[in-house]
Amino acid sequence: MKRLLIVDDAAFMRLSIRNMLLNYDIEIVGEATNGIMAVEMYKQLRPDVVTMDITMPEMTGIEALKEIKAFDPKALVIMVSSMGQESMVKQSILSGAKTFIVKPFTEDVLYQTLSKTLGI
């Protein structure tokens, strides 16, 4: 079973991702509400993959991505962005993100992106 860390400051988005993955062989090992928590939880939990919101308080998703990649260059991070954040998505990819998903997204898009990223 693959292990996922969900990072988003919006509780409804974390819950949506969790609910979308109930029927799949993916374990949600943690949820973080900002980039600082994301980095700490990544180091503790060592998930197989992370879904990371870009715009968050205290530390952005891009800053957290850079710290996670510095800690673990093989980290698999999928950035989650809203429409209109194309420049941030490009910056994320250049900073080491595997790919990105644009909000709002469907269960199918989420699972297909996770499957492709994890090679399952």
C-alpha positions as CSV (number, residue, x, y, z in Angstrom):
1,M,0.0,0.0,0.0
2,K,1.4,3.4,-1.0
3,R,1.5,6.2,1.6
4,L,0.3,9.7,1.0
5,L,0.8,13.0,2.8
6,I,-1.9,15.6,2.0
7,V,-0.8,19.3,2.4
8,D,-3.5,22.0,2.0
9,D,-4.6,24.9,4.2
10,A,-8.2,24.3,3.3
11,A,-9.9,21.6,5.4
12,F,-12.5,20.8,2.7
13,M,-9.7,20.1,0.2
14,R,-7.9,17.7,2.5
15,L,-11.2,16.0,3.2
16,S,-12.0,15.9,-0.5
17,I,-8.7,14.2,-1.4
18,R,-9.1,11.8,1.5
19,N,-12.7,10.9,0.4
20,M,-11.6,10.5,-3.3
21,L,-9.1,7.9,-2.3
22,L,-11.2,5.7,0.0
23,N,-11.6,3.0,-2.5
24,Y,-8.0,2.8,-3.6
25,D,-4.9,1.1,-2.2
26,I,-3.5,4.4,-0.9
27,E,-3.0,5.1,2.8
28,I,-3.3,8.7,4.0
29,V,-0.5,8.9,6.6
30,G,-1.0,12.5,7.5
31,E,-2.4,15.9,6.7
32,A,-0.6,19.2,7.0
33,T,-2.1,22.7,6.9
34,N,1.0,24.7,5.9
35,G,4.5,24.3,4.4
36,I,6.2,24.2,7.8
37,M,4.1,21.3,9.0
38,A,4.5,19.6,5.6
39,V,8.3,19.5,5.9
40,E,8.2,18.3,9.5
41,M,5.7,15.6,8.7
42,Y,7.5,14.5,5.6
43,K,10.7,13.9,7.6
44,Q,8.8,12.0,10.3
45,L,6.4,9.9,8.1
46,R,8.5,9.4,4.9
47,P,5.4,9.1,2.7
48,D,5.7,7.6,-0.9
49,V,4.0,10.7,-2.3
50,V,2.8,14.2,-1.3
51,T,0.0,16.3,-2.7
52,M,1.0,19.9,-2.0
53,D,-1.1,23.0,-2.3
54,I,0.9,26.0,-3.6
55,T,-0.7,28.9,-1.8
56,M,-0.6,28.5,2.0
57,P,0.2,30.6,5.1
58,E,3.5,30.6,6.9
59,M,5.4,28.7,4.2
60,T,4.3,28.3,0.6
61,G,4.0,24.9,-1.1
62,I,7.0,25.9,-3.3
63,E,9.2,26.7,-0.3
64,A,8.1,23.5,1.3
65,L,8.8,21.6,-1.9
66,K,12.4,23.0,-2.0
67,E,13.0,22.0,1.6
68,I,11.6,18.5,1.1
69,K,13.7,18.0,-2.0
70,A,16.8,19.2,-0.2
71,F,16.1,16.6,2.6
72,D,15.1,13.8,0.1
73,P,16.0,14.4,-3.6
74,K,13.9,11.4,-4.5
75,A,10.7,12.8,-2.9
76,L,7.6,12.6,-5.1
77,V,5.6,15.7,-4.8
78,I,2.4,16.6,-6.8
79,M,1.6,20.3,-6.7
80,V,-2.1,21.3,-6.4
81,S,-2.9,24.7,-7.9
82,S,-5.8,26.8,-8.7
83,M,-6.6,28.2,-12.1
84,G,-4.4,31.1,-13.0
85,Q,-1.3,30.0,-11.1
86,E,0.6,28.9,-14.3
87,S,3.8,30.8,-13.3
88,M,3.8,29.1,-9.9
89,V,3.3,25.7,-11.5
90,K,6.3,26.3,-13.7
91,Q,8.3,27.4,-10.7
92,S,7.2,24.2,-8.9
93,I,8.3,21.9,-11.7
94,L,11.6,23.7,-11.9
95,S,11.9,23.2,-8.1
96,G,11.5,19.5,-8.3
97,A,7.7,18.7,-8.4
98,K,6.9,15.6,-10.4
99,T,3.7,17.1,-11.8
100,F,0.7,19.2,-10.9
101,I,-3.1,19.0,-10.7
102,V,-5.4,22.0,-11.3
103,K,-8.3,22.6,-8.8
104,P,-11.0,21.7,-9.0
105,F,-10.2,18.1,-10.1
106,T,-12.1,14.8,-10.2
107,E,-11.4,11.5,-8.4
108,D,-10.3,10.0,-11.7
109,V,-7.8,12.8,-12.4
110,L,-6.4,12.5,-8.8
111,Y,-6.0,8.8,-9.0
112,Q,-4.5,8.7,-12.5
113,T,-2.0,11.4,-11.5
114,L,-1.0,9.4,-8.3
115,S,-0.8,6.2,-10.3
116,K,1.4,7.7,-12.9
117,T,3.7,9.4,-10.3
118,L,4.0,6.2,-8.3
119,G,4.3,3.8,-11.2
120,I,1.3,1.7,-10.0
